[in-house]
Amino acid sequence: MCPCDLDRAYADCCGALHRGDRQAVTPVELMRSRYAAFAVGDTFYLTRTWHPRTRPDDLSTERHVRWTGLTILAEGDDTVDFEARWISPDGDGALREHSRFVRRGGRWVYVDGDVA
């Protein structure tokens, strides 16, 4: 199953975006695929889908964190509110964020977000 919590196989869901077989059509689809990239440790995809103006220099993923679920809370034309859950040696946790996206070069990219 795909880490993004859609009931589809990874290869046919976010895996297709990670491989570059197709582009995300909406900010929600990009958000889901970015969550899945964190879950599988695909820093190349995270780099490609992060606006260069706001992208951090180091995109290494946390190896000790296991991402366990994603819930889309709200969506707008270029925003997505979500909650991402994880388990780590330090305990369980959740991240809530209001994320902003923009179309750049004909494709959606993540710009930034406000963590709740």
C-alpha positions as MATLAB code, in Angstrom:
seq = 'MCPCDLDRAYADCCGALHRGDRQAVTPVELMRSRYAAFAVGDTFYLTRTWHPRTRPDDLSTERHVRWTGLTILAEGDDTVDFEARWISPDGDGALREHSRFVRRGGRWVYVDGDVA';
ca = [
       0.000    0.000    0.000;
       1.071    3.566   -0.570;
       2.297    5.499    2.491;
       0.041    8.436    1.524;
      -2.948    6.495    2.924;
      -4.819    6.114   -0.349;
      -5.926    2.542   -0.854;
      -3.584    1.960   -3.809;
      -0.301    0.225   -4.441;
       2.739    2.485   -3.976;
       3.995    1.778   -7.513;
       0.730    2.990   -9.043;
       0.195    5.891   -6.633;
       3.020    8.058   -5.296;
       5.682    5.764   -6.724;
       4.727    6.936  -10.233;
       5.359   10.547   -9.198;
       8.595    9.664   -7.403;
       9.885    7.911  -10.538;
       8.917   10.911  -12.692;
       6.388    8.937  -14.741;
       3.876   11.736  -14.200;
       3.467   15.043  -12.326;
       1.099   15.881   -9.479;
      -2.088   17.408  -10.871;
      -3.184   19.181   -7.662;
      -1.534   20.513   -4.502;
      -3.198   17.697   -2.527;
      -1.674   15.073   -4.799;
       1.723   16.748   -4.422;
       1.298   16.887   -0.631;
       0.471   13.182   -0.501;
       3.446   12.313   -2.706;
       5.786   14.440   -0.590;
       4.573   12.728    2.583;
       5.212    9.376    0.895;
       8.697   10.587   -0.116;
       9.468   11.346    3.533;
       8.141    7.902    4.457;
      10.345    6.065    1.938;
      13.349    8.415    2.289;
      13.255    9.804   -1.273;
      15.200   13.056   -0.798;
      15.667   13.464   -4.563;
      11.894   13.786   -5.017;
      11.634   16.182   -2.075;
      14.323   18.372   -3.659;
      12.588   18.345   -7.068;
       9.234   19.335   -5.577;
      10.435   22.081   -3.197;
      10.610   25.665   -4.479;
      14.321   26.567   -4.763;
      13.725   29.883   -2.976;
      12.599   28.136    0.233;
      14.278   24.729   -0.010;
      16.714   23.967    2.836;
      20.274   22.946    1.999;
      20.002   19.625    3.841;
      16.983   17.464    3.049;
      18.155   14.317    4.780;
      15.209   12.447    6.207;
      14.960   11.286    9.791;
      15.976    7.623    9.778;
      14.674    6.958   13.283;
      11.168    8.227   12.480;
       8.570    5.888   10.967;
       5.724    7.815    9.345;
       2.426    6.105   10.167;
      -0.374    8.114    8.599;
      -1.538   11.199    6.763;
      -4.850   13.016    7.054;
      -5.796   15.875    4.744;
      -7.724   18.349    6.911;
      -8.558   21.037    4.332;
      -7.570   22.160    0.865;
      -7.712   25.374   -1.123;
      -6.648   26.354   -4.619;
      -2.976   26.438   -3.604;
      -2.981   25.326    0.042;
      -3.307   22.073    1.971;
      -3.832   21.588    5.700;
      -2.695   18.174    6.883;
      -1.705   16.082    9.847;
       1.175   13.626    9.512;
       1.734   11.055   12.252;
       4.895    9.235   13.242;
       6.490    6.837   15.692;
      10.044    7.301   16.944;
      12.190    5.962   19.776;
      11.112    9.087   21.702;
       7.414    8.286   21.265;
       4.531    9.001   18.927;
       3.890   12.397   17.428;
       2.010   14.409   14.867;
       2.749   17.391   12.684;
      -0.032   19.743   11.599;
       0.790   22.178    8.845;
      -0.899   24.711    6.582;
       1.169   24.268    3.389;
       1.451   26.620    0.423;
       2.108   25.548   -3.158;
       2.703   27.351   -6.440;
       2.913   26.317  -10.070;
       6.455   26.724  -11.384;
       7.484   25.675  -14.860;
       4.053   24.101  -15.366;
       4.168   21.890  -12.271;
       3.192   22.197   -8.617;
       5.953   22.751   -6.045;
       5.883   23.139   -2.273;
       6.729   26.678   -1.108;
       6.422   26.676    2.675;
       4.044   26.049    5.543;
       2.921   27.187    8.955;
       3.224   24.483   11.596;
       0.348   24.427   14.052;
];
